[in-house]
Amino acid sequence: MAYQKPTCECGEELIYWTQKGYTEESKILKSGKIAKRPYHVYGNEMLVWDRLKCNRCYGEYHIEHDSSGRVIRGEKWDS
Ligand SMILES: [Zn+2]
């Protein structure tokens, strides 16, 4: 079966949306301030969230994959 790009309930094509995060550890200075430059940064590309999103109606969906590993629309995201 030909692959169909995931679309929203409203008919708009969905986009892949992701948010990545990282962690910083910083020393506290004698002055009581937190050092501006962290001494340890890790998890630069750590994935925090991803989902499929519609830029027309702002609907959001979970990401699923078909048996060939292609992205398909999952359940609607309840916020
Ligand atoms: Zn939509």
N, CA, C, O and the ligand as a Tripos MOL2 file, in Angstrom:
@<TRIPOS>MOLECULE
protein
  317   315    80     0     0
PROTEIN
NO_CHARGES

@<TRIPOS>ATOM
      1 N           0.8480   -1.1950    0.0000 N.3       1 MET1
      2 CA          0.0000    0.0000    0.0000 C.3       1 MET1
      3 C           0.8760    1.2360    0.0000 C.2       1 MET1
      4 O           1.8600    1.3100    0.7370 O.2       1 MET1
      5 N           0.5210    2.2020   -0.8230 N.am      2 ALA2
      6 CA          1.3180    3.4290   -0.8980 C.3       2 ALA2
      7 C           1.2440    4.1760    0.4240 C.2       2 ALA2
      8 O           0.2130    4.2080    1.0960 O.2       2 ALA2
      9 N           2.3540    4.7630    0.7630 N.am      3 TYR3
     10 CA          2.4160    5.5210    2.0100 C.3       3 TYR3
     11 C           1.6550    6.8310    1.8750 C.2       3 TYR3
     12 O           1.7810    7.5480    0.8820 O.2       3 TYR3
     13 N           0.8700    7.1230    2.8910 N.am      4 GLN4
     14 CA          0.1430    8.3940    2.9450 C.3       4 GLN4
     15 C           0.6880    9.1920    4.1130 C.2       4 GLN4
     16 O           0.7280    8.7090    5.2440 O.2       4 GLN4
     17 N           1.1020   10.3960    3.8360 N.am      5 LYS5
     18 CA          1.6150   11.2330    4.9190 C.3       5 LYS5
     19 C           0.5050   11.4850    5.9280 C.2       5 LYS5
     20 O          -0.6560   11.6510    5.5530 O.2       5 LYS5
     21 N           0.8630   11.5150    7.2190 N.am      6 PRO6
     22 CA         -0.1680   11.7210    8.2360 C.3       6 PRO6
     23 C          -0.8140   13.1000    8.1250 C.2       6 PRO6
     24 O          -0.1310   14.1110    7.9590 O.2       6 PRO6
     25 N          -2.1150   13.1200    8.2170 N.am      7 THR7
     26 CA         -2.8390   14.3870    8.1610 C.3       7 THR7
     27 C          -3.7160   14.5330    9.4040 C.2       7 THR7
     28 O          -4.0680   13.5570   10.0670 O.2       7 THR7
     29 N          -4.0460   15.7600    9.6850 N.am      8 CYS8
     30 CA         -4.8730   16.1090   10.8440 C.3       8 CYS8
     31 C          -6.3390   15.8300   10.5490 C.2       8 CYS8
     32 O          -6.7300   15.6360    9.3980 O.2       8 CYS8
     33 N          -7.1320   15.8140   11.5930 N.am      9 GLU9
     34 CA         -8.5940   15.7110   11.4310 C.3       9 GLU9
     35 C          -9.1290   16.8170   10.5260 C.2       9 GLU9
     36 O         -10.1180   16.6260    9.8180 O.2       9 GLU9
     37 N          -8.4710   17.9710   10.5530 N.am     10 CYS10
     38 CA         -8.9360   19.1100    9.7580 C.3      10 CYS10
     39 C          -8.4470   19.0270    8.3160 C.2      10 CYS10
     40 O          -8.8250   19.8630    7.4940 O.2      10 CYS10
     41 N          -7.6050   18.0270    7.9870 N.am     11 GLY11
     42 CA         -7.1600   17.8350    6.6230 C.3      11 GLY11
     43 C          -5.7630   18.3580    6.3320 C.2      11 GLY11
     44 O          -5.1960   18.0610    5.2810 O.2      11 GLY11
     45 N          -5.2080   19.1270    7.2460 N.am     12 GLU12
     46 CA         -3.8700   19.6970    7.0660 C.3      12 GLU12
     47 C          -2.8030   18.6090    7.2830 C.2      12 GLU12
     48 O          -2.9900   17.6970    8.0890 O.2      12 GLU12
     49 N          -1.6810   18.7210    6.5500 N.am     13 GLU13
     50 CA         -0.5730   17.7880    6.7850 C.3      13 GLU13
     51 C           0.0470   18.0570    8.1430 C.2      13 GLU13
     52 O           0.2330   19.2080    8.5390 O.2      13 GLU13
     53 N           0.3650   16.9820    8.8490 N.am     14 LEU14
     54 CA          0.9860   17.1320   10.1620 C.3      14 LEU14
     55 C           2.4840   17.3290   10.0270 C.2      14 LEU14
     56 O           3.1010   16.8570    9.0730 O.2      14 LEU14
     57 N           3.0520   18.0180   10.9760 N.am     15 ILE15
     58 CA          4.5070   18.1730   11.0170 C.3      15 ILE15
     59 C           5.0480   17.4320   12.2350 C.2      15 ILE15
     60 O           4.3450   17.2050   13.2200 O.2      15 ILE15
     61 N           6.3290   17.0630   12.1280 N.am     16 TYR16
     62 CA          6.9960   16.4300   13.2540 C.3      16 TYR16
     63 C           7.5070   17.5230   14.1770 C.2      16 TYR16
     64 O           8.2540   18.4060   13.7560 O.2      16 TYR16
     65 N           7.1050   17.4600   15.4200 N.am     17 TRP17
     66 CA          7.4580   18.4710   16.4040 C.3      17 TRP17
     67 C           8.2470   17.8010   17.5220 C.2      17 TRP17
     68 O           7.8530   16.7460   18.0200 O.2      17 TRP17
     69 N           9.3590   18.4110   17.9150 N.am     18 THR18
     70 CA         10.1390   17.8170   18.9910 C.3      18 THR18
     71 C          10.7520   18.8920   19.8650 C.2      18 THR18
     72 O          11.0000   20.0170   19.4310 O.2      18 THR18
     73 N          10.9850   18.5160   21.0900 N.am     19 GLN19
     74 CA         11.6370   19.4150   22.0340 C.3      19 GLN19
     75 C          12.7680   18.6320   22.6760 C.2      19 GLN19
     76 O          12.5680   17.5320   23.1920 O.2      19 GLN19
     77 N          13.9520   19.2120   22.6370 N.am     20 LYS20
     78 CA         15.1070   18.5360   23.2180 C.3      20 LYS20
     79 C          15.6420   19.3530   24.3780 C.2      20 LYS20
     80 O          15.4800   20.5720   24.4320 O.2      20 LYS20
     81 N          16.2660   18.6730   25.2780 N.am     21 GLY21
     82 CA         16.7520   19.3870   26.4450 C.3      21 GLY21
     83 C          18.0960   18.8770   26.9040 C.2      21 GLY21
     84 O          18.5620   17.8350   26.4440 O.2      21 GLY21
     85 N          18.7100   19.5900   27.7930 N.am     22 TYR22
     86 CA         19.9750   19.1660   28.3660 C.3      22 TYR22
     87 C          20.0330   19.6190   29.8130 C.2      22 TYR22
     88 O          19.2050   20.4020   30.2770 O.2      22 TYR22
     89 N          21.0140   19.1150   30.4970 N.am     23 THR23
     90 CA         21.1450   19.3840   31.9210 C.3      23 THR23
     91 C          22.4510   20.1150   32.1810 C.2      23 THR23
     92 O          23.4780   19.7960   31.5820 O.2      23 THR23
     93 N          22.4120   21.0790   33.0590 N.am     24 GLU24
     94 CA         23.6080   21.8270   33.4560 C.3      24 GLU24
     95 C          23.7940   21.7000   34.9570 C.2      24 GLU24
     96 O          22.8290   21.7050   35.7220 O.2      24 GLU24
     97 N          25.0430   21.5860   35.3640 N.am     25 GLU25
     98 CA         25.3580   21.6450   36.7840 C.3      25 GLU25
     99 C          26.3000   22.8090   36.9880 C.2      25 GLU25
    100 O          27.3120   22.9280   36.2970 O.2      25 GLU25
    101 N          25.9710   23.6620   37.9310 N.am     26 SER26
    102 CA         26.7580   24.8690   38.1690 C.3      26 SER26
    103 C          27.1130   24.9810   39.6360 C.2      26 SER26
    104 O          26.3410   24.5920   40.5130 O.2      26 SER26
    105 N          28.2870   25.5150   39.8860 N.am     27 LYS27
    106 CA         28.7010   25.7220   41.2740 C.3      27 LYS27
    107 C          28.0720   26.9900   41.8320 C.2      27 LYS27
    108 O          27.7180   27.9150   41.1000 O.2      27 LYS27
    109 N          27.9480   26.9990   43.1460 N.am     28 ILE28
    110 CA         27.5000   28.2150   43.8160 C.3      28 ILE28
    111 C          28.7550   28.9390   44.3010 C.2      28 ILE28
    112 O          29.6290   28.3460   44.9330 O.2      28 ILE28
    113 N          28.8200   30.2070   43.9960 N.am     29 LEU29
    114 CA         30.0150   30.9940   44.3070 C.3      29 LEU29
    115 C          29.9860   31.4750   45.7550 C.2      29 LEU29
    116 O          28.9450   31.4610   46.4120 O.2      29 LEU29
    117 N          31.1560   31.9010   46.2350 N.am     30 LYS30
    118 CA         31.2590   32.4250   47.6060 C.3      30 LYS30
    119 C          30.3230   33.6030   47.8150 C.2      30 LYS30
    120 O          29.8610   33.8480   48.9290 O.2      30 LYS30
    121 N          30.0480   34.3180   46.7610 N.am     31 SER31
    122 CA         29.1610   35.4750   46.8470 C.3      31 SER31
    123 C          27.6940   35.0690   47.0080 C.2      31 SER31
    124 O          26.8330   35.9130   47.2560 O.2      31 SER31
    125 N          27.4230   33.7800   46.8660 N.am     32 GLY32
    126 CA         26.0470   33.3150   46.9760 C.3      32 GLY32
    127 C          25.3280   33.2630   45.6470 C.2      32 GLY32
    128 O          24.1680   32.8550   45.5780 O.2      32 GLY32
    129 N          26.0200   33.6800   44.5750 N.am     33 LYS33
    130 CA         25.4230   33.6260   43.2430 C.3      33 LYS33
    131 C          25.7250   32.2760   42.5930 C.2      33 LYS33
    132 O          26.6720   31.5870   42.9720 O.2      33 LYS33
    133 N          24.9230   31.9220   41.6350 N.am     34 ILE34
    134 CA         25.1920   30.7030   40.8660 C.3      34 ILE34
    135 C          26.1410   31.0480   39.7270 C.2      34 ILE34
    136 O          25.9170   32.0090   38.9920 O.2      34 ILE34
    137 N          27.1920   30.2640   39.5860 N.am     35 ALA35
    138 CA         28.1860   30.5160   38.5430 C.3      35 ALA35
    139 C          27.5140   30.5940   37.1870 C.2      35 ALA35
    140 O          26.6530   29.7760   36.8620 O.2      35 ALA35
    141 N          27.9110   31.5840   36.3950 N.am     36 LYS36
    142 CA         27.2980   31.7670   35.0760 C.3      36 LYS36
    143 C          27.6410   30.6140   34.1480 C.2      36 LYS36
    144 O          26.8250   30.2020   33.3230 O.2      36 LYS36
    145 N          28.8540   30.0970   34.2900 N.am     37 ARG37
    146 CA         29.2930   29.0410   33.3900 C.3      37 ARG37
    147 C          29.1700   27.6940   34.0990 C.2      37 ARG37
    148 O          29.8430   27.4720   35.1060 O.2      37 ARG37
    149 N          28.3370   26.8040   33.6050 N.am     38 PRO38
    150 CA         28.1960   25.5010   34.2590 C.3      38 PRO38
    151 C          29.4850   24.6920   34.1530 C.2      38 PRO38
    152 O          30.2010   24.8140   33.1590 O.2      38 PRO38
    153 N          29.7880   23.8880   35.1300 N.am     39 TYR39
    154 CA         30.9980   23.0620   35.0440 C.3      39 TYR39
    155 C          30.7070   21.7240   34.4140 C.2      39 TYR39
    156 O          31.6310   20.9790   34.0870 O.2      39 TYR39
    157 N          29.4480   21.4050   34.2380 N.am     40 HIS40
    158 CA         29.1090   20.1220   33.6260 C.3      40 HIS40
    159 C          27.8130   20.2900   32.8290 C.2      40 HIS40
    160 O          26.7950   20.7270   33.3650 O.2      40 HIS40
    161 N          27.8680   19.9400   31.5470 N.am     41 VAL41
    162 CA         26.6820   19.9750   30.6850 C.3      41 VAL41
    163 C          26.5560   18.6110   30.0450 C.2      41 VAL41
    164 O          27.5340   18.0970   29.5020 O.2      41 VAL41
    165 N          25.4030   18.0230   30.0900 N.am     42 TYR42
    166 CA         25.2610   16.7090   29.4520 C.3      42 TYR42
    167 C          23.8500   16.5160   28.9050 C.2      42 TYR42
    168 O          22.9270   17.2690   29.2140 O.2      42 TYR42
    169 N          23.7230   15.4930   28.0920 N.am     43 GLY43
    170 CA         22.4200   15.1970   27.5100 C.3      43 GLY43
    171 C          22.0130   16.1930   26.4460 C.2      43 GLY43
    172 O          20.8310   16.5040   26.2980 O.2      43 GLY43
    173 N          23.0000   16.7000   25.6940 N.am     44 ASN44
    174 CA         22.7450   17.7540   24.7170 C.3      44 ASN44
    175 C          21.5860   17.4780   23.7670 C.2      44 ASN44
    176 O          20.8090   18.3790   23.4490 O.2      44 ASN44
    177 N          21.4720   16.2530   23.3230 N.am     45 GLU45
    178 CA         20.4620   15.9190   22.3180 C.3      45 GLU45
    179 C          19.3420   15.0960   22.9240 C.2      45 GLU45
    180 O          18.5880   14.4280   22.2150 O.2      45 GLU45
    181 N          19.2440   15.1520   24.2330 N.am     46 MET46
    182 CA         18.2650   14.3250   24.9130 C.3      46 MET46
    183 C          16.8490   14.7000   24.4730 C.2      46 MET46
    184 O          16.4570   15.8670   24.5020 O.2      46 MET46
    185 N          16.1150   13.7060   24.0770 N.am     47 LEU47
    186 CA         14.7550   13.9460   23.6230 C.3      47 LEU47
    187 C          13.8250   14.1080   24.8190 C.2      47 LEU47
    188 O          13.8150   13.2660   25.7160 O.2      47 LEU47
    189 N          13.0660   15.1560   24.8370 N.am     48 VAL48
    190 CA         12.1130   15.3650   25.9200 C.3      48 VAL48
    191 C          10.6960   15.0210   25.4410 C.2      48 VAL48
    192 O           9.9880   14.2390   26.0760 O.2      48 VAL48
    193 N          10.3080   15.6030   24.3400 N.am     49 TRP49
    194 CA          8.9700   15.3760   23.8100 C.3      49 TRP49
    195 C           9.0470   15.2550   22.2990 C.2      49 TRP49
    196 O           9.8770   15.9120   21.6710 O.2      49 TRP49
    197 N           8.2240   14.4540   21.7240 N.am     50 ASP50
    198 CA          7.9670   14.5860   20.2980 C.3      50 ASP50
    199 C           6.5410   14.1500   20.0020 C.2      50 ASP50
    200 O           5.9610   13.3300   20.7140 O.2      50 ASP50
    201 N           6.0010   14.7050   18.9570 N.am     51 ARG51
    202 CA          4.6210   14.4260   18.5840 C.3      51 ARG51
    203 C           4.3720   14.9440   17.1760 C.2      51 ARG51
    204 O           5.2410   15.5730   16.5710 O.2      51 ARG51
    205 N           3.1860   14.6750   16.6650 N.am     52 LEU52
    206 CA          2.7970   15.2200   15.3740 C.3      52 LEU52
    207 C           1.8620   16.3850   15.6360 C.2      52 LEU52
    208 O           0.9690   16.3020   16.4790 O.2      52 LEU52
    209 N           2.0710   17.4520   14.9200 N.am     53 LYS53
    210 CA          1.3450   18.6770   15.2350 C.3      53 LYS53
    211 C           0.7810   19.3070   13.9650 C.2      53 LYS53
    212 O           1.3840   19.2370   12.8950 O.2      53 LYS53
    213 N          -0.3870   19.9230   14.1110 N.am     54 CYS54
    214 CA         -1.0280   20.6220   13.0010 C.3      54 CYS54
    215 C          -0.8400   22.1210   13.1900 C.2      54 CYS54
    216 O          -1.1140   22.6640   14.2600 O.2      54 CYS54
    217 N          -0.3740   22.7740   12.1460 N.am     55 ASN55
    218 CA         -0.1590   24.2170   12.2530 C.3      55 ASN55
    219 C          -1.4030   25.0140   11.8860 C.2      55 ASN55
    220 O          -1.3760   26.2440   11.9200 O.2      55 ASN55
    221 N          -2.4800   24.3420   11.5410 N.am     56 ARG56
    222 CA         -3.7040   25.0720   11.2210 C.3      56 ARG56
    223 C          -4.6300   25.1210   12.4450 C.2      56 ARG56
    224 O          -5.0450   26.1960   12.8770 O.2      56 ARG56
    225 N          -4.9490   23.9310   13.0010 N.am     57 CYS57
    226 CA         -5.8880   23.9160   14.1390 C.3      57 CYS57
    227 C          -5.1860   23.5970   15.4580 C.2      57 CYS57
    228 O          -5.8230   23.5530   16.5110 O.2      57 CYS57
    229 N          -3.8620   23.3740   15.3970 N.am     58 TYR58
    230 CA         -3.0420   23.0840   16.5840 C.3      58 TYR58
    231 C          -3.3890   21.7520   17.2410 C.2      58 TYR58
    232 O          -3.0870   21.5420   18.4150 O.2      58 TYR58
    233 N          -4.0240   20.8520   16.4890 N.am     59 GLY59
    234 CA         -4.2350   19.4950   16.9860 C.3      59 GLY59
    235 C          -2.8860   18.7950   17.1500 C.2      59 GLY59
    236 O          -1.9460   19.0500   16.3970 O.2      59 GLY59
    237 N          -2.8050   17.9080   18.1480 N.am     60 GLU60
    238 CA         -1.5710   17.1720   18.4040 C.3      60 GLU60
    239 C          -1.8680   15.6860   18.5230 C.2      60 GLU60
    240 O          -2.8880   15.2820   19.0820 O.2      60 GLU60
    241 N          -0.9580   14.8800   17.9870 N.am     61 TYR61
    242 CA         -1.1590   13.4300   17.9560 C.3      61 TYR61
    243 C           0.0920   12.7040   18.3950 C.2      61 TYR61
    244 O           1.2070   13.1950   18.2110 O.2      61 TYR61
    245 N          -0.0970   11.5430   18.9720 N.am     62 HIS62
    246 CA          1.0330   10.6660   19.2630 C.3      62 HIS62
    247 C           1.6240   10.1680   17.9490 C.2      62 HIS62
    248 O           0.9450   10.1300   16.9230 O.2      62 HIS62
    249 N           2.8900    9.7890   17.9960 N.am     63 ILE63
    250 CA          3.5630    9.2770   16.8070 C.3      63 ILE63
    251 C           3.5180    7.7550   16.8270 C.2      63 ILE63
    252 O           3.8820    7.1270   17.8220 O.2      63 ILE63
    253 N           3.0750    7.1770   15.7410 N.am     64 GLU64
    254 CA          3.1000    5.7220   15.5880 C.3      64 GLU64
    255 C           3.8840    5.4050   14.3230 C.2      64 GLU64
    256 O           4.1590    6.2770   13.4990 O.2      64 GLU64
    257 N           4.2370    4.1150   14.1960 N.am     65 HIS65
    258 CA          4.9610    3.6710   13.0080 C.3      65 HIS65
    259 C           4.2440    2.4600   12.4380 C.2      65 HIS65
    260 O           3.7520    1.6110   13.1800 O.2      65 HIS65
    261 N           4.1890    2.3880   11.1170 N.am     66 ASP66
    262 CA          3.5770    1.2060   10.5040 C.3      66 ASP66
    263 C           4.6000    0.0730   10.4490 C.2      66 ASP66
    264 O           5.7180    0.2280   10.9400 O.2      66 ASP66
    265 N           4.2340   -1.0580    9.8590 N.am     67 SER67
    266 CA          5.1180   -2.2300    9.8760 C.3      67 SER67
    267 C           6.4070   -1.9970    9.0900 C.2      67 SER67
    268 O           7.3610   -2.7600    9.2380 O.2      67 SER67
    269 N           6.4510   -0.9470    8.2520 N.am     68 SER68
    270 CA          7.6830   -0.6210    7.5330 C.3      68 SER68
    271 C           8.4540    0.4990    8.2270 C.2      68 SER68
    272 O           9.4280    1.0170    7.6800 O.2      68 SER68
    273 N           8.0200    0.8720    9.4310 N.am     69 GLY69
    274 CA          8.7320    1.8970   10.1790 C.3      69 GLY69
    275 C           8.4100    3.3120    9.7490 C.2      69 GLY69
    276 O           9.0950    4.2550   10.1460 O.2      69 GLY69
    277 N           7.3640    3.4710    8.9360 N.am     70 ARG70
    278 CA          7.0200    4.8110    8.4690 C.3      70 ARG70
    279 C           6.0960    5.5010    9.4720 C.2      70 ARG70
    280 O           5.2870    4.8690   10.1500 O.2      70 ARG70
    281 N           6.2490    6.8060    9.5350 N.am     71 VAL71
    282 CA          5.4950    7.5780   10.5320 C.3      71 VAL71
    283 C           4.0200    7.6460   10.1570 C.2      71 VAL71
    284 O           3.6650    8.0030    9.0340 O.2      71 VAL71
    285 N           3.1810    7.3000   11.1080 N.am     72 ILE72
    286 CA          1.7410    7.4470   10.9210 C.3      72 ILE72
    287 C           1.1330    8.1300   12.1420 C.2      72 ILE72
    288 O           1.7500    8.1830   13.2060 O.2      72 ILE72
    289 N          -0.0500    8.6390   11.9830 N.am     73 ARG73
    290 CA         -0.7210    9.3600   13.0640 C.3      73 ARG73
    291 C          -1.2550    8.3950   14.1130 C.2      73 ARG73
    292 O          -1.8900    7.3950   13.7780 O.2      73 ARG73
    293 N          -0.9980    8.6930   15.3700 N.am     74 GLY74
    294 CA         -1.5140    7.8980   16.4690 C.3      74 GLY74
    295 C          -2.7210    8.5750   17.0960 C.2      74 GLY74
    296 O          -3.3880    9.3950   16.4640 O.2      74 GLY74
    297 N          -2.9890    8.2270   18.3290 N.am     75 GLU75
    298 CA         -4.0930    8.7970   19.0850 C.3      75 GLU75
    299 C          -3.9420   10.3020   19.2160 C.2      75 GLU75
    300 O          -2.8300   10.8300   19.2260 O.2      75 GLU75
    301 N          -5.0670   10.9830   19.3160 N.am     76 LYS76
    302 CA         -5.0200   12.4150   19.5650 C.3      76 LYS76
    303 C          -4.4960   12.6590   20.9820 C.2      76 LYS76
    304 O          -4.8260   11.9370   21.9230 O.2      76 LYS76
    305 N          -3.6770   13.6890   21.1000 N.am     77 TRP77
    306 CA         -3.0510   14.0340   22.3620 C.3      77 TRP77
    307 C          -4.0460   14.8490   23.1800 C.2      77 TRP77
    308 O          -4.4950   15.9060   22.7360 O.2      77 TRP77
    309 N          -4.3880   14.3740   24.3510 N.am     78 ASP78
    310 CA         -5.3090   15.1250   25.2120 C.3      78 ASP78
    311 C          -4.5130   16.0280   26.1260 C.2      78 ASP78
    312 O          -3.7170   15.5600   26.9400 O.2      78 ASP78
    313 N          -4.7310   17.3270   25.9900 N.am     79 SER79
    314 CA         -3.9710   18.2460   26.8270 C.3      79 SER79
    315 C          -4.8660   18.8120   27.9180 C.2      79 SER79
    316 O          -4.4120   19.6120   28.7350 O.2      79 SER79
    317 ZN         -5.5910   20.4140   12.0670 Zn       80 ZN80
@<TRIPOS>BOND
     1     1     2 1
     2     2     3 1
     3     3     4 2
     4     3     5 am
     5     5     6 1
     6     6     7 1
     7     7     8 2
     8     7     9 am
     9     9    10 1
    10    10    11 1
    11    11    12 2
    12    11    13 am
    13    13    14 1
    14    14    15 1
    15    15    16 2
    16    15    17 am
    17    17    18 1
    18    18    19 1
    19    19    20 2
    20    19    21 am
    21    21    22 1
    22    22    23 1
    23    23    24 2
    24    23    25 am
    25    25    26 1
    26    26    27 1
    27    27    28 2
    28    27    29 am
    29    29    30 1
    30    30    31 1
    31    31    32 2
    32    31    33 am
    33    33    34 1
    34    34    35 1
    35    35    36 2
    36    35    37 am
    37    37    38 1
    38    38    39 1
    39    39    40 2
    40    39    41 am
    41    41    42 1
    42    42    43 1
    43    43    44 2
    44    43    45 am
    45    45    46 1
    46    46    47 1
    47    47    48 2
    48    47    49 am
    49    49    50 1
    50    50    51 1
    51    51    52 2
    52    51    53 am
    53    53    54 1
    54    54    55 1
    55    55    56 2
    56    55    57 am
    57    57    58 1
    58    58    59 1
    59    59    60 2
    60    59    61 am
    61    61    62 1
    62    62    63 1
    63    63    64 2
    64    63    65 am
    65    65    66 1
    66    66    67 1
    67    67    68 2
    68    67    69 am
    69    69    70 1
    70    70    71 1
    71    71    72 2
    72    71    73 am
    73    73    74 1
    74    74    75 1
    75    75    76 2
    76    75    77 am
    77    77    78 1
    78    78    79 1
    79    79    80 2
    80    79    81 am
    81    81    82 1
    82    82    83 1
    83    83    84 2
    84    83    85 am
    85    85    86 1
    86    86    87 1
    87    87    88 2
    88    87    89 am
    89    89    90 1
    90    90    91 1
    91    91    92 2
    92    91    93 am
    93    93    94 1
    94    94    95 1
    95    95    96 2
    96    95    97 am
    97    97    98 1
    98    98    99 1
    99    99   100 2
   100    99   101 am
   101   101   102 1
   102   102   103 1
   103   103   104 2
   104   103   105 am
   105   105   106 1
   106   106   107 1
   107   107   108 2
   108   107   109 am
   109   109   110 1
   110   110   111 1
   111   111   112 2
   112   111   113 am
   113   113   114 1
   114   114   115 1
   115   115   116 2
   116   115   117 am
   117   117   118 1
   118   118   119 1
   119   119   120 2
   120   119   121 am
   121   121   122 1
   122   122   123 1
   123   123   124 2
   124   123   125 am
   125   125   126 1
   126   126   127 1
   127   127   128 2
   128   127   129 am
   129   129   130 1
   130   130   131 1
   131   131   132 2
   132   131   133 am
   133   133   134 1
   134   134   135 1
   135   135   136 2
   136   135   137 am
   137   137   138 1
   138   138   139 1
   139   139   140 2
   140   139   141 am
   141   141   142 1
   142   142   143 1
   143   143   144 2
   144   143   145 am
   145   145   146 1
   146   146   147 1
   147   147   148 2
   148   147   149 am
   149   149   150 1
   150   150   151 1
   151   151   152 2
   152   151   153 am
   153   153   154 1
   154   154   155 1
   155   155   156 2
   156   155   157 am
   157   157   158 1
   158   158   159 1
   159   159   160 2
   160   159   161 am
   161   161   162 1
   162   162   163 1
   163   163   164 2
   164   163   165 am
   165   165   166 1
   166   166   167 1
   167   167   168 2
   168   167   169 am
   169   169   170 1
   170   170   171 1
   171   171   172 2
   172   171   173 am
   173   173   174 1
   174   174   175 1
   175   175   176 2
   176   175   177 am
   177   177   178 1
   178   178   179 1
   179   179   180 2
   180   179   181 am
   181   181   182 1
   182   182   183 1
   183   183   184 2
   184   183   185 am
   185   185   186 1
   186   186   187 1
   187   187   188 2
   188   187   189 am
   189   189   190 1
   190   190   191 1
   191   191   192 2
   192   191   193 am
   193   193   194 1
   194   194   195 1
   195   195   196 2
   196   195   197 am
   197   197   198 1
   198   198   199 1
   199   199   200 2
   200   199   201 am
   201   201   202 1
   202   202   203 1
   203   203   204 2
   204   203   205 am
   205   205   206 1
   206   206   207 1
   207   207   208 2
   208   207   209 am
   209   209   210 1
   210   210   211 1
   211   211   212 2
   212   211   213 am
   213   213   214 1
   214   214   215 1
   215   215   216 2
   216   215   217 am
   217   217   218 1
   218   218   219 1
   219   219   220 2
   220   219   221 am
   221   221   222 1
   222   222   223 1
   223   223   224 2
   224   223   225 am
   225   225   226 1
   226   226   227 1
   227   227   228 2
   228   227   229 am
   229   229   230 1
   230   230   231 1
   231   231   232 2
   232   231   233 am
   233   233   234 1
   234   234   235 1
   235   235   236 2
   236   235   237 am
   237   237   238 1
   238   238   239 1
   239   239   240 2
   240   239   241 am
   241   241   242 1
   242   242   243 1
   243   243   244 2
   244   243   245 am
   245   245   246 1
   246   246   247 1
   247   247   248 2
   248   247   249 am
   249   249   250 1
   250   250   251 1
   251   251   252 2
   252   251   253 am
   253   253   254 1
   254   254   255 1
   255   255   256 2
   256   255   257 am
   257   257   258 1
   258   258   259 1
   259   259   260 2
   260   259   261 am
   261   261   262 1
   262   262   263 1
   263   263   264 2
   264   263   265 am
   265   265   266 1
   266   266   267 1
   267   267   268 2
   268   267   269 am
   269   269   270 1
   270   270   271 1
   271   271   272 2
   272   271   273 am
   273   273   274 1
   274   274   275 1
   275   275   276 2
   276   275   277 am
   277   277   278 1
   278   278   279 1
   279   279   280 2
   280   279   281 am
   281   281   282 1
   282   282   283 1
   283   283   284 2
   284   283   285 am
   285   285   286 1
   286   286   287 1
   287   287   288 2
   288   287   289 am
   289   289   290 1
   290   290   291 1
   291   291   292 2
   292   291   293 am
   293   293   294 1
   294   294   295 1
   295   295   296 2
   296   295   297 am
   297   297   298 1
   298   298   299 1
   299   299   300 2
   300   299   301 am
   301   301   302 1
   302   302   303 1
   303   303   304 2
   304   303   305 am
   305   305   306 1
   306   306   307 1
   307   307   308 2
   308   307   309 am
   309   309   310 1
   310   310   311 1
   311   311   312 2
   312   311   313 am
   313   313   314 1
   314   314   315 1
   315   315   316 2
@<TRIPOS>SUBSTRUCTURE
     1 MET1         2 RESIDUE 1 A MET
     2 ALA2         6 RESIDUE 1 A ALA
     3 TYR3        10 RESIDUE 1 A TYR
     4 GLN4        14 RESIDUE 1 A GLN
     5 LYS5        18 RESIDUE 1 A LYS
     6 PRO6        22 RESIDUE 1 A PRO
     7 THR7        26 RESIDUE 1 A THR
     8 CYS8        30 RESIDUE 1 A CYS
     9 GLU9        34 RESIDUE 1 A GLU
    10 CYS10       38 RESIDUE 1 A CYS
    11 GLY11       42 RESIDUE 1 A GLY
    12 GLU12       46 RESIDUE 1 A GLU
    13 GLU13       50 RESIDUE 1 A GLU
    14 LEU14       54 RESIDUE 1 A LEU
    15 ILE15       58 RESIDUE 1 A ILE
    16 TYR16       62 RESIDUE 1 A TYR
    17 TRP17       66 RESIDUE 1 A TRP
    18 THR18       70 RESIDUE 1 A THR
    19 GLN19       74 RESIDUE 1 A GLN
    20 LYS20       78 RESIDUE 1 A LYS
    21 GLY21       82 RESIDUE 1 A GLY
    22 TYR22       86 RESIDUE 1 A TYR
    23 THR23       90 RESIDUE 1 A THR
    24 GLU24       94 RESIDUE 1 A GLU
    25 GLU25       98 RESIDUE 1 A GLU
    26 SER26      102 RESIDUE 1 A SER
    27 LYS27      106 RESIDUE 1 A LYS
    28 ILE28      110 RESIDUE 1 A ILE
    29 LEU29      114 RESIDUE 1 A LEU
    30 LYS30      118 RESIDUE 1 A LYS
    31 SER31      122 RESIDUE 1 A SER
    32 GLY32      126 RESIDUE 1 A GLY
    33 LYS33      130 RESIDUE 1 A LYS
    34 ILE34      134 RESIDUE 1 A ILE
    35 ALA35      138 RESIDUE 1 A ALA
    36 LYS36      142 RESIDUE 1 A LYS
    37 ARG37      146 RESIDUE 1 A ARG
    38 PRO38      150 RESIDUE 1 A PRO
    39 TYR39      154 RESIDUE 1 A TYR
    40 HIS40      158 RESIDUE 1 A HIS
    41 VAL41      162 RESIDUE 1 A VAL
    42 TYR42      166 RESIDUE 1 A TYR
    43 GLY43      170 RESIDUE 1 A GLY
    44 ASN44      174 RESIDUE 1 A ASN
    45 GLU45      178 RESIDUE 1 A GLU
    46 MET46      182 RESIDUE 1 A MET
    47 LEU47      186 RESIDUE 1 A LEU
    48 VAL48      190 RESIDUE 1 A VAL
    49 TRP49      194 RESIDUE 1 A TRP
    50 ASP50      198 RESIDUE 1 A ASP
    51 ARG51      202 RESIDUE 1 A ARG
    52 LEU52      206 RESIDUE 1 A LEU
    53 LYS53      210 RESIDUE 1 A LYS
    54 CYS54      214 RESIDUE 1 A CYS
    55 ASN55      218 RESIDUE 1 A ASN
    56 ARG56      222 RESIDUE 1 A ARG
    57 CYS57      226 RESIDUE 1 A CYS
    58 TYR58      230 RESIDUE 1 A TYR
    59 GLY59      234 RESIDUE 1 A GLY
    60 GLU60      238 RESIDUE 1 A GLU
    61 TYR61      242 RESIDUE 1 A TYR
    62 HIS62      246 RESIDUE 1 A HIS
    63 ILE63      250 RESIDUE 1 A ILE
    64 GLU64      254 RESIDUE 1 A GLU
    65 HIS65      258 RESIDUE 1 A HIS
    66 ASP66      262 RESIDUE 1 A ASP
    67 SER67      266 RESIDUE 1 A SER
    68 SER68      270 RESIDUE 1 A SER
    69 GLY69      274 RESIDUE 1 A GLY
    70 ARG70      278 RESIDUE 1 A ARG
    71 VAL71      282 RESIDUE 1 A VAL
    72 ILE72      286 RESIDUE 1 A ILE
    73 ARG73      290 RESIDUE 1 A ARG
    74 GLY74      294 RESIDUE 1 A GLY
    75 GLU75      298 RESIDUE 1 A GLU
    76 LYS76      302 RESIDUE 1 A LYS
    77 TRP77      306 RESIDUE 1 A TRP
    78 ASP78      310 RESIDUE 1 A ASP
    79 SER79      314 RESIDUE 1 A SER
    80 ZN80       317 GROUP 0 **** ****
